[in-house]
Amino acid sequence: MRMLLKVQMDTTASNEAIRQGTLPGIMEKAMGELRPEAAYFTTQDGCRTAFIFFELVDSSQMPKFSEPFFLQLGAKVSYTPVMNREELAKGLAAMAAGD
């Protein structure tokens, strides 16, 4: 299932990761594990924030994907199922057909 993984990094922990030079490696390793369709980086609620769109094959993968952000960046992590345009059209067509 396509997911939006939102990662809000703790400012103090991410500042330290930047100072130590470890933030690029943390993010590269995470991107290698997640193999995202897209990833965007911004600020939200005063925090460094990543929006990562990826395919979650099984819910048992959630700890593997979440824990590095929790442990290394003190992050808040959330998962939200999402659809692309084609999936929305398919869902609406099925709804209209009474499926």
Residue pairs with C-beta under 8 A, 6 or more apart in sequence:
1 55
1 56
1 81
2 37
2 53
2 54
2 55
2 56
2 81
2 82
2 83
2 84
2 87
3 53
3 54
3 55
3 56
3 79
3 80
3 81
3 82
4 51
4 52
4 53
4 79
4 80
4 81
4 82
5 34
5 50
5 51
5 52
5 53
5 54
5 65
5 77
5 78
5 79
6 49
6 50
6 51
6 52
6 76
6 77
6 78
6 79
6 80
7 49
7 50
7 52
7 69
7 73
7 75
7 76
7 77
8 44
8 45
8 47
8 48
8 49
8 75
8 76
8 77
9 47
9 48
9 49
9 50
9 69
9 73
9 74
9 75
10 47
10 73
10 74
10 75
11 46
11 47
11 48
12 74
13 72
13 73
13 74
13 75
14 23
14 48
14 73
14 74
17 23
17 26
17 72
17 73
22 72
23 73
26 68
26 72
26 73
27 50
29 68
30 52
30 65
30 68
30 69
31 39
31 52
33 64
33 65
34 52
34 54
34 65
35 54
35 55
36 52
36 53
36 54
37 53
37 54
37 55
38 52
38 53
39 50
39 51
39 52
39 53
40 50
40 51
40 52
41 48
41 49
41 50
41 51
42 49
42 51
43 49
47 76
53 82
56 62
56 79
62 79
66 77
69 75
69 77
70 77
83 91
